[in-house]
Amino acid sequence: MRAELRSAVDVRTTFSPQITIPAPPPDSQLPDLEERVKMAVGEALSAHGVRLPSPTPADLAVSDDVAFLFATRHGLERELRRLARERQLDVSIRRVGGLQLSRALAQAGVIEPALDHVIRELYAVSSAGVHAEEVSAPQVALVRDVGPQLIATLRALR
């Protein structure tokens, strides 16, 4: 019975979602998209019985910390994409996120597994801020301290 209990406790479920982000529309389709956005906004406002509020600069404002987290994530993805393109990794079939790029580069031996791991950790902290989740002061301090070094290291790899 003890062996059965131990087996039941050690069972884990993993969930690895595949999220595909569609490519942005070509410039030729932007006027149609603009019209659809305006129509959807109008319908939503009408359905809720409210008028269009005046947009304010605060609607798009982000803190310096969030801007830095975004810049770090952007820098990581830029360098990971560059490495993938230079190594001709087959990641251009669909839009691939930074975590998938990092894993593909590690599997191809372009970056070390330990580097892949810390990229994933820093990416997770940065992504929280990018996605409007709460981030702590120590998390931001970590990204400020090691993010630029990590991006510079990736940039140095050829």
Secondary structure, DSSP 8 states (H G I E B T S, - for coil): -HHHHHHHHH----------------GGGHHHHHHHHHHHHHHHHHHHT-------GGGG---HHHHHHHHHHHHHHHHHHHHHHHTT-S--SS---HHHHHHHHHHTTSS-HHHHHHHHHHHHHHHHHHTT----HHHHHHHHHHHHHHHHHHHH--
